[in-house]
Amino acid sequence: MIFDSHAHYDDEAFDEDRESLLLSMQENGIGYIVNVGASIQGVEDTVKLTKSYPFIYGAVGIHPDETGDLNEER
């Protein structure tokens, strides 16, 4: 079994086939995935992925390049 310890399946590059790709992971030997969110949107999308797919875990934080989008509410 493979444990993918650093992925970005929330990236727009996967918008067209994200669901079919993720649903094929376990049958292809990938048991668990850690999706990394590094922006506000990435964090929100990573949380959604962890709720939708029980084999996906999330690591979330804000990359220093993304801090310009932060304010008191976010």
C-alpha positions in Angstrom: 0.0 0.0 0.0 1.2 3.5 -0.8 0.7 6.5 1.5 0.9 9.7 -0.5 2.2 12.1 2.1 2.0 15.4 0.2 -0.6 16.0 -2.5 -2.5 19.0 -3.9 -5.6 17.3 -5.4 -7.5 20.5 -4.7 -5.5 22.2 -7.5 -7.5 23.4 -10.5 -5.5 21.0 -12.7 -7.7 18.2 -11.3 -11.0 20.0 -11.8 -12.0 17.9 -14.8 -11.3 14.5 -13.4 -10.8 14.9 -9.7 -13.6 12.6 -8.6 -12.7 9.7 -10.9 -9.0 10.1 -10.1 -9.6 10.0 -6.4 -12.0 7.1 -6.6 -9.4 5.1 -8.5 -6.7 5.6 -5.9 -7.4 2.7 -3.6 -7.8 0.2 -6.4 -4.4 1.2 -7.6 -2.7 0.6 -4.3 -2.9 4.1 -2.8 -4.4 3.7 0.6 -4.1 7.1 2.1 -3.5 10.7 1.0 -2.5 13.8 2.8 -3.7 16.8 0.9 -1.9 20.0 1.7 -3.8 23.3 1.7 -1.5 26.4 1.7 -4.0 29.2 1.0 -7.4 30.2 2.4 -9.1 28.6 -0.6 -6.7 25.6 -0.5 -7.5 25.1 3.2 -11.3 25.2 2.5 -11.0 22.8 -0.4 -8.8 20.4 1.5 -11.4 20.3 4.3 -14.0 19.4 1.7 -11.9 16.6 0.3 -11.4 15.1 3.8 -15.1 15.1 4.3 -15.8 13.6 1.0 -13.1 10.9 0.9 -12.4 8.9 4.1 -8.9 8.0 2.9 -7.8 11.7 2.5 -6.3 13.6 5.4 -5.5 17.3 5.4 -2.5 19.3 6.4 -3.5 23.0 6.4 -1.7 26.3 6.9 -1.1 29.5 5.0 2.0 29.8 2.9 3.8 33.1 3.5 3.2 34.1 -0.2 -0.6 33.9 0.6 -0.7 36.0 3.7 -1.7 39.1 1.7 -5.2 37.6 1.4 -5.7 37.4 5.2 -7.7 39.9 7.3 -9.3 39.9 10.7 -12.2 37.8 9.5 -10.1 35.1 7.8 
